[in-house]
Amino acid sequence: MKHRILALILILACLLPSAALAESIFPLAEPVTFTVAYNKRVDSSAFAEMDFFKRAEEDTGVIVEWIEWPSASLAEKKQLAFATGDLPDIILGPGTLSNTEVISYASQGFLVQLDGLIEEYCPNLMDIYERRPDLRISSTLADGHIYSIPAISEGLEDSNQAFMVNMGWLEELDLEVPTTLDEFHECLRAIKGYDYNQNGVDDEIPWSFVFTGSHHISGLDGFFGAFGMAVSNSRYYLDGDTVVYCYASDAYKEGFKYLHTLYSEGLIDIEFATMDQAAFEAKCTATPKLVCFTQYWSEDNLNSVYGEKVYTAIPPLVGVDGERHWSRRIYALSLNGISITSACENVELALQWADYFVDPEKGIEQRFGMIGTWLEKTEDGQYRKLQTEEGAYPVAADLVKSVPHWPFTPCIAEDTRKVISDQVDNKLENCAIYTEYLSDAADCFPTGLVYTDAESEELAFLETDVETYALQMAVDFIVNGGIDERWDEYIATLNGIGLETMLEIQQTAYDRSKAQ
């Protein structure tokens, strides 16, 4: 009987997670090797060459055999790996697997279910989940399970852009900073035709913004708060618990009417719908100066060209409801920060290795550069950006030679706000102008919703078609007007393309997330 009891104890011990493994301290006494696949971007050094990962190998004793899936052949490499079952132990990086692929491959059994193991082997991730339960909800799939460590890169600020003006221009014209939509209109009229740069050419631009590429209406997201809706980096918002598509809302209808009036009077940059980011920045930083009002993420970036404070951030305009509103920045979550595949034979240790990177300091280094090279840690626990001999913090093109620059583990605002620099201080000072006017977080559509395979496939198809038409018509409404007469036809066309179905899917996903 004693022998049977002893045998049962031994069997149970084998089935339970190893306490020694759960408490193992890096570096390992004996090196362990994992194969790790990632998307090798053309603008980045190979991960094997980065100081960040070289130090990780020294700290942990985990040797990585890196498998490069170059951006140009990423789709083919992934398809082949999953089709043949010749999988790496780990897949790393939000640019490697899409959210849809994580959902699909998890349902097929290619990715390891991690909930239950996370609690045992990932103290850093559990700390973040406790601080931010919304991130745990967002990384939980529709089946109620977690299959990856999420990646999220939250910024330093809660507002994405600032509403800026060339104060010298206003001072020359003896104009006050506008506070209402009517005052803004009159201010633009006064600026129109004034030869501010004194070159004898009618080249001044009262108001310029970007409406192309990934920007679209986000180049004006804060401005639309004046018409009752300030949303950011999402085409949706919440009316209570109802999902609404912003391009089909009354707020945007009224906003487009106002913009058309300004455009018809020559007060808006005629190239707003065709110029890219580089062309926009060139206009804002031209010598002699061309642009009076604009929206941009960093006042400091524009002013640095002049070596003086030309552009100044100002409060949002009082809107049609008599209140000021500005867009709150909402961050996107990628399900694939780190995923462990079914090929991995040591899942627990792989999780411990992954959690090493979830440490807040490692998250900061992933994004801003390594301590001692790009950053210095101050006595009060903050991180100051180091400058080059020329007096500037290195650009992203240099950063990606030694660190990924885009975090593959959660890098949350609570931690990133510990990074300080003159530019950061300036950015936070500007953002403070908008804090009291930010849209309620409860009105913002969550960006980390999880969908079923079928929902993801249908959304990918519908959103492309719906948004293509909506953006085409947005430019049409601003340039040509007639929105009142054409609005019903416009909404009917959107519904015919798939808007109603798209909203039904989003509503279902949102309701499901709330239930969790």
C-alpha distance (Angstrom), angle and dihedral (degrees) to the residues before:
residue distance angle dihedral
M1 . . .
K2 3.82 . .
H3 3.79 89.7 .
R4 3.84 91.2 51.1
I5 3.82 91.3 50.9
L6 3.79 91.1 48.3
A7 3.80 90.6 49.6
L8 3.79 91.2 49.6
I9 3.80 90.4 51.1
L10 3.79 90.9 51.5
I11 3.80 91.9 49.2
L12 3.78 91.6 50.3
A13 3.79 90.7 47.8
C14 3.77 89.8 55.9
L15 3.77 92.2 49.9
L16 3.81 95.3 49.6
P17 3.83 121.5 77.9
S18 3.75 111.9 -89.2
A19 3.78 110.9 -101.4
A20 3.77 90.0 -156.8
L21 3.80 90.7 53.9
A22 3.80 93.2 45.4
E23 3.78 89.8 53.1
S24 3.81 97.2 37.8
I25 3.77 114.3 138.8
F26 3.77 122.0 -140.0
P27 2.94 132.2 -93.2
L28 3.79 95.1 58.8
A29 3.78 117.4 -130.3
E30 3.80 88.8 -129.9
P31 3.82 120.0 32.0
V32 3.80 117.9 -114.0
T33 3.79 124.3 -159.1
F34 3.80 127.4 -141.7
T35 3.79 128.8 -178.4
V36 3.80 110.7 -131.6
A37 3.81 125.2 -172.0
Y38 3.80 122.8 -158.1
N39 3.78 141.4 165.5
K40 3.80 106.8 -95.3
R41 3.79 106.6 -149.0
V42 3.79 120.6 -154.4
D43 3.82 91.8 -126.6
S44 3.79 94.7 52.6
S45 3.78 135.0 75.6
A46 3.78 117.7 -115.9
F47 3.80 110.6 -86.1
A48 3.81 90.0 -125.3
E49 3.81 88.1 62.9
M50 3.82 97.5 47.1
D51 3.79 118.8 108.4
F52 3.81 88.3 -140.3
F53 3.80 94.0 63.5
K54 3.80 93.9 36.9
R55 3.80 88.3 59.0
A56 3.81 90.6 45.8
E57 3.79 89.2 57.5
E58 3.82 90.4 51.2
D59 3.80 92.4 47.0
T60 3.80 97.0 47.1
G61 3.78 107.8 26.1
V62 3.80 87.6 -130.8
I63 3.79 111.9 135.1
V64 3.80 115.1 -151.3
E65 3.76 124.5 -151.3
W66 3.78 99.2 -158.3
I67 3.78 118.6 -144.5
E68 3.79 110.9 -160.2
W69 3.79 118.5 -146.7
P70 3.84 100.6 -174.1
S71 3.80 116.3 -142.6
A72 3.80 91.4 -119.1
S73 3.82 92.3 58.4
L74 3.82 100.5 23.8
A75 3.80 96.1 118.1
E76 3.80 93.2 49.6
K77 3.82 93.7 45.8
K78 3.81 92.4 50.5
Q79 3.79 94.0 45.4
L80 3.79 92.0 50.7
A81 3.82 93.5 47.2
F82 3.79 94.1 51.6
A83 3.79 95.0 39.0
T84 3.83 93.5 53.3
G85 3.81 96.6 34.4
D86 3.80 89.4 -125.1
L87 3.79 91.7 137.0
P88 3.80 132.1 165.1
D89 3.79 118.6 -121.6
I90 3.81 91.4 -114.6
I91 3.81 136.2 20.6
L92 3.78 113.4 -153.4
G93 3.77 134.3 -164.6
P94 3.80 139.1 36.2
G95 3.79 89.5 -109.6
T96 3.79 92.3 58.9
L97 3.82 104.3 59.2
S98 3.80 121.7 23.2
N99 3.80 121.4 -138.0
T100 3.79 88.6 -105.9
E101 3.81 91.5 53.0
V102 3.81 92.2 49.3
I103 3.80 89.4 53.8
S104 3.79 92.9 45.9
Y105 3.81 97.6 45.3
A106 3.81 91.8 44.0
S107 3.81 90.7 54.9
Q108 3.82 89.5 51.1
G109 3.80 92.7 52.7
F110 3.81 96.7 -111.2
L111 3.83 93.7 119.1
V112 3.79 124.1 58.5
Q113 3.81 119.2 -116.1
L114 3.80 105.0 -118.8
D115 3.80 107.3 -175.9
G116 3.78 108.9 107.4
L117 3.79 89.6 28.6
I118 3.82 92.8 59.3
E119 3.79 90.9 60.8
E120 3.80 89.8 53.4
Y121 3.78 103.0 40.2
C122 3.82 108.9 21.4
P123 3.83 112.2 65.6
N124 3.81 92.7 158.0
L125 3.80 93.2 53.1
M126 3.80 91.6 44.5
D127 3.79 89.0 53.8
I128 3.80 89.9 55.3
Y129 3.80 92.1 45.5
E130 3.80 89.3 52.5
R131 3.80 91.6 49.4
R132 3.79 92.9 41.7
P133 3.82 112.2 26.4
D134 3.81 88.4 171.2
L135 3.81 88.8 69.6
R136 3.81 91.0 55.6
I137 3.80 90.7 50.0
S138 3.81 91.0 48.2
S139 3.81 92.6 50.9
T140 3.82 93.3 49.3
L141 3.80 113.6 96.5
A142 3.78 125.9 -135.8
D143 3.82 90.5 -93.0
G144 3.82 89.5 62.2
H145 3.81 96.2 -107.9
I146 3.81 137.5 110.2
Y147 3.80 119.2 -129.5
S148 3.79 102.7 170.9
I149 3.76 145.9 25.4
P150 3.81 104.0 -106.3
A151 3.78 126.5 -125.8
I152 3.76 120.9 -140.5
S153 3.78 130.0 160.0
E154 3.78 110.0 -161.0
G155 3.77 117.2 -170.5
L156 3.74 131.9 -130.2
E157 3.76 95.4 -102.0
D158 3.79 141.2 51.5
S159 3.80 95.4 -138.9
N160 3.77 120.4 61.2
Q161 3.79 102.6 -154.3
A162 3.76 142.1 19.8
F163 3.80 128.7 -134.3
M164 3.80 102.9 -126.9
V165 3.78 138.3 -171.3
N166 3.79 136.5 -172.6
M167 3.82 97.2 -117.4
G168 3.80 93.0 -165.7
W169 3.78 88.7 63.0
L170 3.81 92.3 53.6
E171 3.79 92.5 45.3
E172 3.81 92.7 53.3
L173 3.79 90.0 52.2
D174 3.81 92.4 42.0
L175 3.80 90.2 -122.1
E176 3.79 127.0 154.3
V177 3.78 121.3 -131.8
P178 3.83 104.2 -90.0
T179 3.79 117.1 -113.7
T180 3.82 103.2 179.1
L181 3.80 136.8 42.2
D182 3.81 90.8 -106.8
E183 3.80 92.3 49.6
F184 3.81 90.5 48.3
H185 3.80 90.1 51.9
E186 3.79 92.4 50.5
C187 3.79 91.1 45.6
L188 3.81 91.6 54.3
R189 3.81 89.7 48.7
A190 3.81 90.9 53.7
I191 3.80 90.6 49.6
K192 3.80 94.1 48.8
G193 3.77 110.7 99.1
Y194 3.81 95.5 7.8
D195 3.80 108.9 131.4
Y196 3.79 94.9 -135.9
N197 3.80 95.4 163.2
Q198 3.83 91.1 44.4
N199 3.77 95.5 -135.1
G200 3.81 95.8 127.1
V201 3.82 91.5 -117.9
D202 3.81 126.3 113.4
D203 3.83 92.5 -127.9
E204 3.80 101.5 122.2
I205 3.83 116.3 120.7
P206 3.81 115.5 -151.7
W207 3.83 93.6 -162.8
S208 3.80 130.5 9.4
F209 3.80 132.2 177.3
V210 3.80 139.8 154.8
F211 3.80 121.0 -101.9
T212 3.80 102.0 165.9
G213 3.77 140.5 85.2
S214 3.78 114.2 5.3
H215 3.80 91.5 -15.1
H216 3.78 103.3 67.8
I217 3.76 109.1 141.8
S218 3.81 90.9 -11.2
G219 3.79 85.0 84.0
L220 3.81 83.9 71.1
D221 3.79 102.9 25.7
G222 3.78 94.7 120.5
F223 3.78 93.2 44.0
F224 3.80 92.0 59.0
G225 3.78 87.6 64.8
A226 3.81 85.2 82.4
F227 3.80 87.2 68.2
G228 3.77 95.8 49.4
M229 3.77 104.3 -86.4
A230 3.79 130.5 79.2
V231 3.79 112.7 175.3
S232 3.76 130.0 155.9
N233 3.82 137.1 -146.9
S234 3.77 92.4 -13.6
R235 3.76 133.5 84.8
Y236 3.79 90.3 -144.2
Y237 3.78 136.6 67.9
L238 3.80 135.8 178.3
D239 3.77 126.5 -108.2
G240 3.78 96.3 -167.5
D241 3.79 100.4 -52.3
T242 3.79 94.9 -26.6
V243 3.81 118.7 106.6
V244 3.81 113.4 -131.3
Y245 3.81 128.9 -171.2
C246 3.79 107.4 -130.2
Y247 3.81 96.0 -144.1
A248 3.79 89.5 58.1
S249 3.80 96.4 49.6
D250 3.80 130.6 108.2
A251 3.82 89.1 -125.3
Y252 3.78 92.1 61.9
K253 3.78 91.6 43.5
E254 3.80 90.2 57.8
G255 3.79 91.7 42.6
F256 3.80 92.4 53.9
K257 3.80 90.6 49.9
Y258 3.80 90.0 54.7
L259 3.80 92.1 46.4
H260 3.79 91.7 50.5
T261 3.79 90.5 54.6
L262 3.79 90.7 53.4
Y263 3.79 93.2 44.4
S264 3.80 92.8 49.8
E265 3.81 88.5 56.1
G266 3.80 93.0 51.3
L267 3.80 93.6 -110.9
I268 3.82 96.8 124.3
D269 3.80 125.9 66.6
I270 3.82 105.0 -92.4
E271 3.82 89.0 -143.6
F272 3.83 95.4 55.6
A273 3.82 92.0 114.4
T274 3.80 98.2 43.7
M275 3.80 109.7 36.0
D276 3.79 121.4 91.8
Q277 3.78 127.5 -137.9
A278 3.80 93.6 -88.4
A279 3.81 92.8 52.6
F280 3.80 90.8 47.9
E281 3.80 93.0 51.1
A282 3.80 90.2 47.4
K283 3.80 90.4 57.2
C284 3.81 93.5 47.1
T285 3.78 92.8 49.3
A286 3.80 99.1 38.1
T287 3.78 122.7 131.6
P288 2.98 112.4 -111.7
K289 3.82 92.3 38.8
L290 3.82 117.5 -107.5
V291 3.83 109.3 174.4
C292 3.81 127.7 66.3
F293 3.85 105.1 177.1
T294 3.78 126.6 26.1
Q295 3.79 145.1 145.7
Y296 3.77 119.5 -123.4
W297 3.77 139.6 151.8
S298 3.79 96.3 -119.4
E299 3.77 129.5 34.2
D300 3.78 87.9 -172.9
N301 3.82 92.6 59.6
L302 3.79 92.1 56.6
N303 3.79 95.9 41.8
S304 3.80 94.2 48.0
V305 3.80 89.4 72.9
Y306 3.78 91.5 59.5
G307 3.78 97.9 39.0
E308 3.77 88.4 -132.7
K309 3.79 139.2 73.6
V310 3.81 102.1 -88.2
Y311 3.80 99.8 146.6
T312 3.79 121.2 51.3
A313 3.80 127.0 -169.1
I314 3.82 113.0 -123.2
P315 3.82 132.6 -171.0
P316 3.80 120.3 -89.6
L317 3.78 118.6 -89.7
V318 3.79 120.4 -95.4
G319 3.77 104.9 -102.1
V320 3.79 136.6 -140.7
D321 3.81 90.0 -82.2
G322 3.80 92.4 55.1
E323 3.82 92.7 -107.9
R324 3.81 135.3 102.2
H325 3.81 118.7 -119.4
W326 3.79 133.2 179.5
S327 3.78 133.7 -177.7
R328 3.78 120.8 -95.3
R329 3.78 115.5 -138.3
I330 3.80 112.3 -116.7
Y331 3.79 119.7 -166.8
A332 3.76 127.5 -137.6
L333 3.79 119.7 -128.9
S334 3.77 122.5 -147.4
L335 3.77 115.5 -152.1
N336 3.77 92.9 -149.8
G337 3.74 108.7 68.6
I338 3.79 91.8 125.5
S339 3.81 123.6 -8.8
I340 3.80 126.0 -177.0
T341 3.79 115.6 -145.9
S342 3.79 131.1 -143.4
A343 3.83 87.9 -106.6
C344 3.81 92.1 69.5
E345 3.81 113.2 104.8
N346 3.81 96.5 -169.8
V347 3.78 105.4 46.0
E348 3.81 95.1 161.0
L349 3.80 94.1 55.4
A350 3.81 90.9 42.8
L351 3.81 87.8 55.9
Q352 3.79 91.7 49.4
W353 3.79 89.2 51.0
A354 3.80 90.5 49.2
D355 3.80 91.6 49.2
Y356 3.79 89.6 55.1
F357 3.82 86.9 70.5
V358 3.82 93.1 47.1
D359 3.80 90.2 68.6
P360 3.85 104.8 117.7
E361 3.80 92.3 -122.6
K362 3.80 91.4 52.9
G363 3.80 88.5 50.1
I364 3.78 90.8 54.0
E365 3.80 91.1 48.6
Q366 3.81 91.9 49.0
R367 3.79 89.2 58.8
F368 3.82 106.6 29.5
G369 3.79 105.4 26.0
M370 3.78 138.0 -93.4
I371 3.77 122.9 -51.0
G372 3.77 109.8 -105.6
T373 3.79 93.3 25.6
W374 3.79 105.8 47.7
L375 3.80 101.9 2.5
E376 3.78 139.6 35.2
K377 3.78 122.9 -153.1
T378 3.78 113.0 -130.1
E379 3.78 126.9 -144.0
D380 3.81 91.5 -105.4
G381 3.82 92.2 57.7
Q382 3.80 97.7 -99.6
Y383 3.78 129.1 123.0
R384 3.80 123.0 -126.7
K385 3.79 120.6 -158.7
L386 3.79 111.6 -120.0
Q387 3.77 119.6 -133.8
T388 3.77 131.3 -137.2
E389 3.78 121.9 -118.4
E390 3.79 86.4 -93.0
G391 3.81 89.3 60.2
A392 3.80 99.9 -109.6
Y393 3.80 133.4 111.8
P394 3.82 107.7 -114.9
V395 3.78 118.0 -94.8
A396 3.79 125.6 -114.4
A397 3.80 91.5 -100.5
D398 3.81 88.1 65.5
L399 3.79 95.9 39.2
V400 3.81 94.0 59.3
K401 3.78 89.5 61.1
S402 3.81 91.1 71.3
V403 3.85 107.7 17.1
P404 3.83 133.6 29.7
H405 3.86 90.8 -114.3
W406 3.83 89.9 -157.5
P407 3.83 107.6 74.8
F408 3.79 117.4 -124.5
T409 3.81 91.9 -165.9
P410 3.83 128.7 50.2
C411 3.80 110.7 -66.7
I412 3.80 102.0 -178.7
A413 3.78 130.1 -167.0
E414 3.80 93.4 -114.1
D415 3.80 87.8 65.3
T416 3.81 101.8 33.5
R417 3.80 90.9 55.8
K418 3.78 86.5 70.6
V419 3.82 88.0 72.2
I420 3.79 109.9 93.2
S421 3.79 135.5 -172.7
D422 3.77 137.1 141.2
Q423 3.79 89.4 -93.9
V424 3.80 92.5 48.0
D425 3.79 91.5 48.4
N426 3.80 89.6 50.8
K427 3.80 91.5 48.3
L428 3.80 93.7 49.8
E429 3.81 90.8 46.3
N430 3.79 89.7 54.7
C431 3.78 92.9 45.4
A432 3.79 90.5 53.9
I433 3.82 86.6 67.4
Y434 3.80 89.1 66.3
T435 3.80 101.7 37.3
E436 3.79 96.7 98.4
Y437 3.81 91.5 46.1
L438 3.81 99.0 49.5
S439 3.77 117.8 127.1
D440 3.78 114.5 -102.0
A441 3.80 111.0 -91.2
A442 3.80 87.7 -133.3
D443 3.82 88.9 64.1
C444 3.80 93.5 52.8
F445 3.76 118.4 96.7
P446 3.83 109.8 -122.5
T447 3.79 113.1 -115.2
G448 3.80 96.4 -156.9
L449 3.80 99.1 67.7
V450 3.79 115.3 144.8
Y451 3.80 120.8 -137.3
T452 3.77 136.1 -166.3
D453 3.80 118.7 -109.5
A454 3.80 91.0 -101.0
E455 3.81 92.9 47.8
S456 3.79 92.5 49.0
E457 3.79 93.5 50.1
E458 3.80 93.6 48.1
L459 3.82 93.5 44.4
A460 3.81 92.3 50.9
F461 3.79 89.1 55.3
L462 3.82 98.3 41.1
E463 3.82 99.1 42.3
T464 3.79 92.7 53.4
D465 3.80 93.2 53.5
V466 3.81 96.2 39.6
E467 3.79 94.9 47.8
T468 3.80 93.9 44.6
Y469 3.79 90.0 57.2
A470 3.82 94.4 40.2
L471 3.79 93.1 52.7
Q472 3.79 92.3 44.8
M473 3.79 89.4 53.9
A474 3.82 93.1 43.7
V475 3.79 89.9 61.5
D476 3.82 89.8 43.3
F477 3.81 91.7 52.4
I478 3.81 92.7 49.0
V479 3.81 94.7 46.7
N480 3.80 102.5 34.5
G481 3.81 104.4 21.5
G482 3.81 121.8 -159.2
I483 3.80 93.1 125.8
D484 3.83 94.9 143.8
E485 3.79 92.5 54.5
R486 3.80 94.7 43.5
W487 3.81 101.4 36.8
D488 3.82 98.6 96.1
E489 3.79 91.4 47.8
Y490 3.80 89.6 47.5
I491 3.83 93.1 52.8
A492 3.79 91.5 46.0
T493 3.80 90.3 52.6
L494 3.81 91.3 49.6
N495 3.80 90.3 51.8
G496 3.80 90.5 47.3
I497 3.81 90.0 53.7
G498 3.79 91.3 50.7
L499 3.82 111.0 -84.3
E500 3.83 95.1 132.8
T501 3.82 92.4 50.3
M502 3.80 90.8 45.4
L503 3.81 91.3 53.2
E504 3.81 91.1 47.5
I505 3.82 90.2 55.8
Q506 3.80 92.8 47.1
Q507 3.80 91.2 47.3
T508 3.80 91.5 51.3
A509 3.81 92.1 49.2
Y510 3.79 91.8 46.7
D511 3.82 93.0 49.0
R512 3.80 89.6 48.4
S513 3.82 92.0 52.2
K514 3.80 91.0 50.6
A515 3.78 90.3 51.9
Q516 3.81 89.4 55.9
